[in-house]
Amino acid sequence: MKQLQVLFSNEVALEDDRKMRLDYFLTKDYFKSDVEEPYYGIRITKYLDELEESEEVSGISCSKETVLSMIEKFSINVVTPIHLVEIVDDLVTQGS
């Protein structure tokens, strides 16, 4: 069963005076129910007005520290859901 944990939350003031909130989640899941080692992923959820937009990349790594480092970078750089897949792909390809 997938577990979600919010690690960071950013509130961003937009040019038109609206506020956007971004939540950065660590996801934890298992490939099979009988496997003890979890794998970790990232979900970013954006809240703007009454709209909610999410994107998730599962199974990035079995290393929790690697994924935590990515999430911290995403929060610092205010990464939005629309860019998540591309940036994770770049980081994994580069060896993060």
N, C-alpha and C positions, 0 to 999 in steps of 0.2 A: 504494500500500500504506500502510495506516494506521500511524503511529508513535505510541508512548506514552512519556511521560517523567514520572516521579514528581518533583514539585517540592516538596511539603510532606508531612509525616507527623505526625499528632497522636496522642498517647495520652491517653485521657480516663478518669479513675477515676469509675465509676458509684456510685450510692448503695448498691448491694448489694455493694460491694467488687470487682466484676468490672472488667476493663479492656477498653475499646473502642479500636481503632485505626482512624484515618481516613487514607487516602492520597488525595492530590489530584494528578491527572494532567493534563498538557497533551497534547491529541491533535492530530495533524497529518495531514491527508489532502489529496487533490486531487479536484476535481470530475470531471475526465477525465484519463486517463493522458497525454494530449498537452498538458495545461495546466501551465505552469511555476509559477504562483502558488498556494501552498497556502492552505487555510483551517484555522482552529484551533477546537478545542472543549475540553470539560472532561469528565473522568470522576472520580467520587468512589467509592471503594470502602471499605466499612465491614467490619471484622473484629471479631466478637464471639463468644467461645467457639469453637465449630467452624463457625460460620456466616459466610458471606461475602455481602455485598449490594453491588451496583454499580448506578450510573445514569450515563448519558452523554448529553451534548448535543453533537452534531457541528455543524460549519459555523456557529459563532457569528459569526466575523469573519475577514477576511483579515489583520487587524491582530494580530500576535502580542502586542504590548504591551497591547492592550485585554483580551485573554483572560488574559494573565499577571496583570494588575491584578485581574481578577475572582477568579482562583484564590487570590491572596494574601488578598483580603477573605474568601473562603470559609474559608480555613484559620484566619485570625484569629478568625472568628466561629463556628468549629466547625460548619459546615454539613454535614448528613448527606445521603446519597443521596436519601432520600425527598423532600427539599425542593429539590433541584437544579433541576429543570425550571421550577418556579414562580419561583424567585429569578432564574434566568437570563432568563426572560420579563420579569420586572419590570425588571431592569437594562437589557435591550435596549430595552424600551419607553420607559424614562426617558432613554435615551441614555447610560447608564452614566457 
